[in-house]
Amino acid sequence: MTELHVIPDEYTAAWRVCRSDTAAPLSQHTNATEAELAAQAWAERFAAERIVVYDCYHRTRELAPSITAMRARTQVARPRKRTGVSAGVHHTADEARAPQR
């Protein structure tokens, strides 16, 4: 499972985005909001399943993946159904509901 972490750097007052399996940060930002947005973009690129955000007191919270990442996972999980395939006619389920003339 790929995880991304948004971690504050106590010494430089910067925020780093890191993968759980590498030591080097993917990116560094001046504030938490920029780091969270960057983490969502990295999550789409790496298909990360989880983003964990740490605050300056080492408390954690999970950040929701971006809307496009959620939509992409939904499209992969639910391919469109086809009807009429046995007859050689390839209609999507939406087209099959349309009234026939």
Backbone as CSV, one residue per row, in Angstrom:
resi,resn,N_x,N_y,N_z,CA_x,CA_y,CA_z,C_x,C_y,C_z
1,MET,0.848,-1.174,0.000,0.000,0.000,0.000,0.895,1.239,0.000
2,THR,0.638,2.122,-0.930,1.414,3.356,-1.029,0.773,4.420,-0.140
3,GLU,1.581,5.003,0.709,1.131,6.090,1.581,2.005,7.310,1.347
4,LEU,1.391,8.464,1.452,2.131,9.727,1.428,1.969,10.394,2.782
5,HIS,3.006,11.107,3.202,2.988,11.786,4.490,3.319,13.258,4.294
6,VAL,2.540,14.114,4.940,2.801,15.555,4.964,3.330,15.855,6.358
7,ILE,4.612,16.253,6.422,5.306,16.360,7.702,5.898,17.765,7.867
8,PRO,5.672,18.395,9.028,6.321,19.689,9.271,7.778,19.488,9.650
9,ASP,8.618,20.380,9.191,10.032,20.359,9.562,10.223,21.383,10.673
10,GLU,10.573,20.925,11.860,10.678,21.796,13.030,11.769,22.854,12.898
11,TYR,12.807,22.550,12.142,13.971,23.439,12.083,13.849,24.523,11.010
12,THR,13.175,24.221,9.912,13.090,25.195,8.818,11.704,25.802,8.662
13,ALA,10.735,25.358,9.440,9.345,25.821,9.352,8.750,25.544,7.971
14,ALA,9.221,24.508,7.319,8.697,24.096,6.017,7.886,22.816,6.188
15,TRP,7.141,22.473,5.156,6.340,21.249,5.143,6.830,20.362,4.018
16,ARG,7.061,19.091,4.316,7.569,18.139,3.329,6.505,17.109,2.984
17,VAL,6.491,16.687,1.728,5.654,15.586,1.272,6.594,14.420,0.998
18,CYS,6.352,13.292,1.682,7.237,12.127,1.577,6.419,10.869,1.305
19,ARG,7.052,9.929,0.615,6.476,8.593,0.479,6.908,7.765,1.671
20,SER,6.099,6.775,2.025,6.434,5.945,3.179,7.629,5.035,2.916
21,ASP,7.929,4.753,1.647,9.007,3.822,1.328,10.319,4.495,0.916
22,THR,10.393,5.825,0.961,11.639,6.525,0.617,11.969,7.559,1.691
23,ALA,13.236,7.840,1.836,13.673,8.803,2.853,13.637,10.245,2.336
24,ALA,13.938,10.431,1.067,13.996,11.786,0.500,12.582,12.327,0.263
25,PRO,12.361,13.609,0.566,11.033,14.193,0.321,10.760,14.363,-1.175
26,LEU,9.499,14.235,-1.543,9.088,14.484,-2.923,9.054,15.977,-3.212
27,SER,8.615,16.749,-2.206,8.562,18.202,-2.375,8.596,18.866,-0.999
28,GLN,8.881,20.171,-1.006,8.934,20.954,0.222,8.175,22.253,-0.008
29,HIS,7.407,22.694,1.000,6.508,23.840,0.828,6.586,24.769,2.034
30,THR,6.144,26.009,1.828,6.225,27.008,2.893,5.061,26.944,3.866
31,ASN,3.948,26.322,3.490,2.829,26.206,4.418,2.114,24.863,4.234
32,ALA,1.267,24.524,5.183,0.596,23.227,5.202,-0.392,23.072,4.047
33,THR,-1.079,24.137,3.691,-2.069,24.056,2.611,-1.417,23.692,1.288
34,GLU,-0.319,24.343,0.971,0.407,24.011,-0.267,0.898,22.568,-0.240
35,ALA,1.375,22.125,0.910,1.878,20.757,1.033,0.749,19.736,0.859
36,GLU,-0.422,20.030,1.406,-1.562,19.109,1.267,-2.021,19.023,-0.186
37,LEU,-2.066,20.159,-0.872,-2.452,20.145,-2.285,-1.431,19.382,-3.123
38,ALA,-0.162,19.578,-2.805,0.885,18.846,-3.518,0.782,17.346,-3.236
39,ALA,0.471,16.991,-2.002,0.324,15.578,-1.648,-0.815,14.934,-2.430
40,GLN,-1.908,15.669,-2.628,-3.013,15.135,-3.428,-2.579,14.922,-4.875
41,ALA,-1.804,15.840,-5.419,-1.307,15.684,-6.790,-0.350,14.492,-6.883
42,TRP,0.555,14.355,-5.907,1.462,13.204,-5.893,0.672,11.907,-5.730
43,ALA,-0.388,11.936,-4.935,-1.199,10.735,-4.712,-1.826,10.251,-6.017
44,GLU,-2.255,11.176,-6.858,-2.784,10.795,-8.171,-1.696,10.161,-9.024
45,ARG,-0.517,10.734,-8.988,0.587,10.230,-9.814,1.026,8.826,-9.400
46,PHE,1.107,8.600,-8.080,1.566,7.313,-7.576,0.429,6.356,-7.242
47,ALA,-0.813,6.770,-7.442,-1.999,5.980,-7.074,-1.944,5.613,-5.590
48,ALA,-1.587,6.581,-4.772,-1.503,6.361,-3.328,-2.896,6.146,-2.758
49,GLU,-2.971,5.237,-1.821,-4.253,4.908,-1.219,-4.561,5.753,0.009
50,ARG,-3.529,6.404,0.534,-3.727,7.128,1.782,-2.752,8.288,1.873
51,ILE,-3.235,9.421,2.439,-2.383,10.578,2.727,-2.532,10.879,4.216
52,VAL,-1.412,10.875,4.929,-1.416,11.148,6.366,-0.761,12.508,6.593
53,VAL,-1.471,13.395,7.298,-0.967,14.740,7.586,-0.633,14.819,9.073
54,TYR,0.593,15.272,9.375,1.042,15.444,10.752,1.008,16.931,11.085
55,ASP,0.606,17.266,12.312,0.698,18.667,12.709,1.962,18.857,13.536
56,CYS,2.207,20.079,14.017,3.454,20.369,14.722,3.535,19.676,16.087
57,TYR,2.424,19.093,16.559,2.415,18.346,17.822,2.442,16.834,17.586
58,HIS,2.713,16.429,16.347,2.811,15.025,15.941,1.474,14.284,15.973
59,ARG,0.368,15.021,15.991,-0.946,14.397,15.834,-1.147,14.128,14.350
60,THR,-1.944,13.126,14.021,-2.163,12.790,12.617,-3.635,12.867,12.263
61,ARG,-3.862,13.105,10.987,-5.212,13.026,10.414,-5.056,12.543,8.985
62,GLU,-6.086,11.923,8.484,-6.029,11.419,7.114,-6.658,12.442,6.176
63,LEU,-5.982,12.702,5.081,-6.452,13.649,4.082,-7.179,12.883,2.987
64,ALA,-8.334,13.357,2.616,-9.097,12.696,1.551,-8.369,12.853,0.222
65,PRO,-8.394,11.808,-0.615,-7.785,11.952,-1.937,-8.565,12.972,-2.762
66,SER,-7.956,13.469,-3.792,-8.617,14.479,-4.616,-9.806,13.878,-5.352
67,ILE,-10.701,14.720,-5.814,-11.911,14.285,-6.510,-11.565,13.510,-7.780
68,THR,-10.577,13.968,-8.535,-10.228,13.259,-9.769,-9.676,11.873,-9.489
69,ALA,-8.925,11.726,-8.418,-8.401,10.402,-8.066,-9.534,9.469,-7.673
70,MET,-10.503,9.997,-6.914,-11.637,9.157,-6.523,-12.452,8.756,-7.743
71,ARG,-12.663,9.690,-8.672,-13.416,9.367,-9.886,-12.684,8.328,-10.734
72,ALA,-11.372,8.459,-10.841,-10.594,7.502,-11.626,-10.691,6.106,-11.037
73,ARG,-10.612,6.001,-9.716,-10.728,4.684,-9.075,-12.123,4.105,-9.287
74,THR,-13.155,4.942,-9.259,-14.514,4.476,-9.471,-14.685,3.960,-10.893
75,GLN,-14.119,4.661,-11.867,-14.232,4.231,-13.260,-13.525,2.897,-13.481
76,VAL,-12.391,2.698,-12.835,-11.670,1.432,-12.979,-12.450,0.313,-12.310
77,ALA,-13.039,0.613,-11.152,-13.758,-0.413,-10.402,-15.084,-0.796,-11.059
78,ARG,-15.727,0.142,-11.720,-17.023,-0.129,-12.333,-16.985,0.166,-13.831
79,PRO,-16.543,-0.774,-14.642,-16.583,-0.527,-16.082,-18.038,-0.480,-16.568
80,ARG,-18.258,0.223,-17.650,-19.616,0.350,-18.186,-20.112,-0.987,-18.686
81,LYS,-21.354,-1.274,-18.405,-21.970,-2.512,-18.867,-22.427,-2.345,-20.308
82,ARG,-22.323,-3.403,-21.069,-22.797,-3.390,-22.448,-23.978,-4.334,-22.568
83,THR,-24.926,-3.968,-23.413,-26.092,-4.816,-23.656,-26.124,-5.171,-25.129
84,GLY,-26.764,-6.254,-25.460,-26.910,-6.645,-26.846,-25.637,-7.160,-27.483
85,VAL,-24.674,-7.585,-26.686,-23.401,-8.045,-27.219,-23.573,-9.343,-28.000
86,SER,-24.452,-10.225,-27.526,-24.610,-11.517,-28.205,-25.160,-11.342,-29.617
87,ALA,-25.916,-10.291,-29.855,-26.478,-10.060,-31.186,-25.508,-9.281,-32.073
88,GLY,-24.340,-8.942,-31.554,-23.369,-8.202,-32.331,-23.590,-6.699,-32.286
89,VAL,-24.572,-6.245,-31.519,-24.850,-4.815,-31.378,-24.226,-4.368,-30.063
90,HIS,-23.433,-3.325,-30.112,-22.730,-2.864,-28.920,-23.304,-1.528,-28.470
91,HIS,-24.229,-1.575,-27.546,-24.817,-0.375,-26.957,-24.413,-0.315,-25.503
92,THR,-24.219,0.901,-24.996,-23.991,1.053,-23.567,-25.332,0.945,-22.864
93,ALA,-25.295,0.783,-21.541,-26.524,0.656,-20.770,-27.389,1.905,-20.905
94,ASP,-26.772,3.088,-21.007,-27.537,4.331,-21.168,-28.276,4.355,-22.504
95,GLU,-27.634,3.889,-23.562,-28.269,3.882,-24.868,-29.388,2.845,-24.926
96,ALA,-29.263,1.777,-24.176,-30.285,0.744,-24.190,-31.580,1.228,-23.550
97,ARG,-31.493,2.206,-22.643,-32.694,2.743,-21.990,-33.434,3.741,-22.869
98,ALA,-32.795,4.241,-23.894,-33.428,5.235,-24.762,-34.614,4.599,-25.499
99,PRO,-35.695,5.341,-25.682,-36.865,4.773,-26.360,-36.554,4.417,-27.818
100,GLN,-37.057,3.288,-28.255,-36.862,2.828,-29.626,-37.962,3.426,-30.509
101,ARG,-37.671,3.727,-31.754,-38.687,4.260,-32.669,-38.977,3.256,-33.724
